[in-house]
Each structure stands twice: as structure tokens, then as C-alpha cells.
Amino acid sequence: MGSVPSAKKISSVKTSDLSELITQIKSKSPDAINHIKQLQNFKKIEVSENQWSLLHLASWYGNYPLCKELIKLGIDTNLLDNHKETPLHLAAWRGHFKTVKILLSTSDIGKVNVKGESAKDLAREKGYKDIVELIENFKENALTIQELI
């Protein structure tokens, strides 16, 4: 599983801006979304050596409101980090039920990481039975795009 990111300069984003944004995402600050909207190419920003997107980071910390906003803004929920993990993998590994539920609306649940593990496998490994069940019944449990808006 990936390590927690530290700030580094990525594309045109200053290290100080990225550090502030990472802090906002970790603390689930409502200011994070406004900060993101001001960045050019926010959909392509990587925030760690592991090639995490902003959605990976928000998923790792269970920042459900930010995940919801990023999905509404069109960020790709199937982006892979350098371990071939999607944001869904990270949310499932960390036991973030609401975040997993919203990611199911647009994620490919069949994606596997470099070890061949799906998000469901990771949740099972960690003992998150509620998340395993949620993923198994994803068609019934996933929010529609209309519900996100």
C-alpha cells in the first residue's frame, strides 16, 4: 500500500501551494475544493512519489465531500498510481465506507493492483465486511451521477 504523500513541486504547482492543499485534504477542510478549482490541470496533478492524484489522496483520508466534488468535476476515478491502485483501492484498504460508496458510482471494480488484488480483496484482508458486502452488491449500492449533483 502506498505511503502518505509529502509535498513536492509537480507541474506548475508551487510546493507551498501543494503543501497547503495536502493539509486541507487531510483535515477535510471545505477550503480544499476552492483551492483545487483555482489550479490549472488539477485533474492531472500528482501529489506523491506514488503518482497519487488528488482523488487518491482524498480517498486515502476518507474525505467524502471532496471525493464527491472531484467526481462531479470530472476527475478520472480509475487513475492508477505506481502500484496500479485506484482511489477505490485506497478507500477500501482504509475502511472508508462512504468514500467507497461514492467511488463505486464511476469506478471499475475489476481493476487489480500489482499484487493482483481488487478493492474488495483489500477490504476483505483488512476485515471490513461491510465494505466487502457493499462492493459485492455495487450495482444496488452505487450512487448514480444524478444523485451526485
GUTI-266535 format. One record per residue (C-alpha): z, x, y. Coordinates in pm, whole numbers, plus 50000, padded with zeros to 5 digits. Last residue first. Layout:
+-------+-------+-------+
!     Z !     X !     Y !
+-------+-------+-------+
!     Z !     X !     Y !
...
+-------+-------+-------+
! end
This chain:
+-------+-------+-------+
!     Z !     X !     Y !
+-------+-------+-------+
! 49150 ! 47475 ! 51652 !
! 49296 ! 47593 ! 51322 !
! 49281 ! 47247 ! 51168 !
! 48905 ! 47236 ! 51229 !
! 48867 ! 47572 ! 51051 !
! 49023 ! 47410 ! 50748 !
! 49367 ! 47510 ! 50632 !
! 49388 ! 47632 ! 50277 !
! 49630 ! 47459 ! 50042 !
! 49407 ! 47240 ! 49826 !
! 49134 ! 47501 ! 49785 !
! 49400 ! 47773 ! 49756 !
! 49573 ! 47635 ! 49448 !
! 49606 ! 47971 ! 49275 !
! 49668 ! 48132 ! 49614 !
! 49956 ! 47898 ! 49696 !
! 50100 ! 47937 ! 49346 !
! 50101 ! 48316 ! 49376 !
! 50250 ! 48279 ! 49725 !
! 50535 ! 48061 ! 49600 !
! 50596 ! 48297 ! 49308 !
! 50653 ! 48595 ! 49538 !
! 50783 ! 48835 ! 49272 !
! 50646 ! 49156 ! 49426 !
! 50400 ! 49214 ! 49140 !
! 50296 ! 48847 ! 49154 !
! 50223 ! 48875 ! 49526 !
! 50018 ! 49190 ! 49461 !
! 49822 ! 49025 ! 49179 !
! 49752 ! 48722 ! 49401 !
! 49617 ! 48949 ! 49674 !
! 49383 ! 49098 ! 49415 !
! 49443 ! 49428 ! 49239 !
! 49165 ! 49656 ! 49110 !
! 49352 ! 49974 ! 49206 !
! 49111 ! 50040 ! 49495 !
! 49176 ! 49688 ! 49624 !
! 49032 ! 49365 ! 49488 !
! 48846 ! 49086 ! 49667 !
! 48843 ! 48754 ! 49479 !
! 49044 ! 48568 ! 49742 !
! 48755 ! 48592 ! 49989 !
! 48923 ! 48498 ! 50314 !
! 48842 ! 48218 ! 50559 !
! 49102 ! 47943 ! 50520 !
! 49310 ! 48155 ! 50282 !
! 49416 ! 48363 ! 50582 !
! 49608 ! 48065 ! 50721 !
! 49807 ! 48018 ! 50402 !
! 49873 ! 48389 ! 50359 !
! 50018 ! 48400 ! 50711 !
! 50239 ! 48102 ! 50641 !
! 50370 ! 48260 ! 50319 !
! 50436 ! 48613 ! 50448 !
! 50557 ! 48780 ! 50128 !
! 50481 ! 49141 ! 50226 !
! 50231 ! 49201 ! 49946 !
! 50067 ! 48862 ! 50013 !
! 50031 ! 48937 ! 50386 !
! 49884 ! 49280 ! 50311 !
! 49635 ! 49158 ! 50050 !
! 49527 ! 48873 ! 50280 !
! 49462 ! 49125 ! 50562 !
! 49207 ! 49281 ! 50327 !
! 49269 ! 49584 ! 50112 !
! 48995 ! 49829 ! 50014 !
! 49249 ! 50116 ! 50025 !
! 49066 ! 50255 ! 50331 !
! 49100 ! 49918 ! 50502 !
! 48866 ! 49631 ! 50423 !
! 48758 ! 49358 ! 50662 !
! 48754 ! 49019 ! 50487 !
! 48922 ! 48818 ! 50762 !
! 48646 ! 48904 ! 51009 !
! 48764 ! 48824 ! 51362 !
! 48608 ! 48508 ! 51500 !
! 48829 ! 48421 ! 51796 !
! 48982 ! 48136 ! 51595 !
! 49070 ! 48388 ! 51325 !
! 49236 ! 48611 ! 51586 !
! 49432 ! 48315 ! 51721 !
! 49565 ! 48214 ! 51378 !
! 49657 ! 48572 ! 51294 !
! 49840 ! 48595 ! 51628 !
! 50042 ! 48281 ! 51560 !
! 50121 ! 48397 ! 51203 !
! 50256 ! 48741 ! 51291 !
! 50362 ! 48818 ! 50936 !
! 50409 ! 49187 ! 51017 !
! 50147 ! 49308 ! 50770 !
! 49919 ! 49018 ! 50867 !
! 49929 ! 49111 ! 51238 !
! 49842 ! 49471 ! 51148 !
! 49557 ! 49374 ! 50916 !
! 49431 ! 49130 ! 51181 !
! 49426 ! 49407 ! 51444 !
! 49208 ! 49602 ! 51203 !
! 49356 ! 49864 ! 50972 !
! 49146 ! 50173 ! 50905 !
! 49424 ! 50345 ! 50709 !
! 49459 ! 50609 ! 50982 !
! 49579 ! 50327 ! 51200 !
! 49493 ! 50074 ! 51469 !
! 49123 ! 50020 ! 51410 !
! 48946 ! 49824 ! 51681 !
! 48625 ! 49649 ! 51574 !
! 48714 ! 49287 ! 51656 !
! 48871 ! 49400 ! 51984 !
! 48524 ! 49507 ! 52100 !
! 48630 ! 49521 ! 52463 !
! 48998 ! 49465 ! 52521 !
! 49122 ! 49196 ! 52760 !
! 49141 ! 48933 ! 52483 !
! 49372 ! 49164 ! 52288 !
! 49629 ! 49184 ! 52570 !
! 49624 ! 48806 ! 52606 !
! 49680 ! 48773 ! 52230 !
! 49965 ! 49024 ! 52230 !
! 50155 ! 48858 ! 52516 !
! 50294 ! 48597 ! 52274 !
! 50515 ! 48875 ! 52139 !
! 50544 ! 48886 ! 51762 !
! 50765 ! 49197 ! 51783 !
! 50527 ! 49396 ! 51562 !
! 50221 ! 49262 ! 51749 !
! 50367 ! 49345 ! 52090 !
! 50466 ! 49695 ! 51976 !
! 50115 ! 49753 ! 51839 !
! 49971 ! 49636 ! 52172 !
! 50191 ! 49873 ! 52372 !
! 50094 ! 50166 ! 52152 !
! 49726 ! 50069 ! 52182 !
! 49745 ! 50058 ! 52560 !
! 49920 ! 50397 ! 52568 !
! 49663 ! 50549 ! 52329 !
! 49380 ! 50431 ! 52553 !
! 49122 ! 50204 ! 52391 !
! 48757 ! 50311 ! 52423 !
! 48700 ! 50399 ! 52058 !
! 49039 ! 50455 ! 51898 !
! 49305 ! 50673 ! 52052 !
! 49606 ! 50689 ! 51826 !
! 49906 ! 50467 ! 51786 !
! 50104 ! 50472 ! 51467 !
! 50039 ! 50242 ! 51180 !
! 50280 ! 50137 ! 50907 !
! 50168 ! 50283 ! 50579 !
! 49917 ! 50125 ! 50347 !
! 50000 ! 50000 ! 50000 !
+-------+-------+-------+
! end
